[in-house]
Amino acid sequence: MRTKVMVASLLALSLAAFAADSASSPTAKLGAPAPGFTLDDQTGKPVSLSDYSGKIVVLGWINRDCPFVQRHLKANTFNNLNAKYSDKGVVLLGIDSSHMHTTEGNAKTVKDYSLSFPLLNDAKGTVGHLYNAKTTPEMYIVDKDGTLVYQGAIDNNADGDLSHPTNYVEKALDEMLAGKPVSQPETKSYGCTVKYAR
Amino acid sequence: MRSARLRCIVGAIAILLAKQAFAASPSVDVKAVANTAAIAPGRPFQVAVTVTPEPGWHIYWKNPGDTGLPTKVKWNLPDGFVAGELQFPIPHQFTMPGDITAYGYEGPTTFLVTITPPKVLKAGETITLKATASWLCCKEECVPGRETFEVSLPVVEQPVPANQPLFQDAQAQMPLDHPPTALGTIRVEISKTAVGQAFTLKTSAPGLKLEMFPENVPGLSVSDIRSPTDSEIQFNARVMEGQTLPVQELPVLIVYRNAAENHAAGTNSADSRSGFYTKISLSGLSASDTH
């Protein structure tokens, strides 16, 4: 991921940078097909992205230990999102890439916060790295055709002190459901570091 | 009688209030003192806010990096008092598993702020400056915290300096707001990439090791900051999809030190680094690469 280039000249620099950017990579990229994956949900049942082809899929990186996630869990941000869009062909999948978390632990998280959507175990961090997820929460939207159309923050309320925050995911979903392109496909996510294994 | 009593007030008094409690939260100590024992009408003075996270934990710079939250101090001042911007000392870079970069501080970290009193104040009066410091403190996990504190100072005709060693140390950790001559010229080379631009910063001064900390520009993604040699910094920048840049320049903090010196990453002790703020033009990015 980290590209080290020795620069002999400006030309070499621009060529090297071009090569680094255009190198074919399996990781998620806006406007490109979202990488497929299969992970166990909180009951141990395998769930694949391809199970939902033809639907809009929202991926949300979650770690119950993170205070930013806790704030959204307590405010029912994810459950409300799911309730608002589940009958409109939208599927919400939670993903936990924390290296120390287990499927059993995820079952407890789902129970403790009455989550209305599956929480997938990515303790190895494979899918997190595939999507380059850096924070919890961090959100992705895959459209009906399997193209990644949004990545970034859940809203513009990093400090948690806005009374009327803009929920970027809902905004994007509303645009998609109205047949419009997503006006803000990329935002800077905020939160805790995803706790990948060292 | 009154002036004798005033003289008894040496330095500023920091009262720590409303300590927010979290289960298993790291202890974070907050202390605030002024550089004057008493204030005079219209004469600006400084307040040092020292935030000390528990060993092994860190708090964040004004741009926290990929994750985290900036450390903040919000003032609640009497009428006519104005607080300047919070000044952050030179930060350190922390790299977490997954190539996640954070900018911040371990150990006692002193932030400075300049406060300007109104032109008219009654001598003998005591002024109480109230503030709330807030932070995100992280190690393996992250815990947000906040603490409200007060600094009380009497009003006099002529201010009396106080806490000078602390302020000298704090000032030494602050970046300059212009490039120092010792650094020679910094050359910036810009080239186009598939999605944005690649920047190379080079110093002509020999024997220096450079670091760069970018400030946060909404809608701009700065990535892959690297040092191919001690005297060079490279990074990529691009405008995020669907975003437009609110500014034409990227403010960055350039930090330098003697390349021969050993440097214990992440500690503030015996920090021999210097730094300065400068701006890098983004005009090539905003002109052609927005969608």
Interface residues (C-beta under 8 A of the other chain):
Chain A: M1 R2 T3 K4 V5 M6 V7 L10 L13 S14 A17 F18 A20 D21 S22 L30 G31 D65 C66 P67 F68 G125 G128 H129 K134 T135 G152 A158 D159 V182 S183 Q184 P185 E186 T187 K188 Y190 G191 C192 T193 V194 K195 Y196 A197 R198
Chain B: D66 T67 G68 L69 M96 P97 G98 D99 I100 A102 L136 C138 E140 E141 C142 V143 P144 E189 S191 K192 T193 A194 V195 A198 T200 N216 P218 S221 D224 R226 P228 E232 Q234 N236 M240 E241 G242 Q243
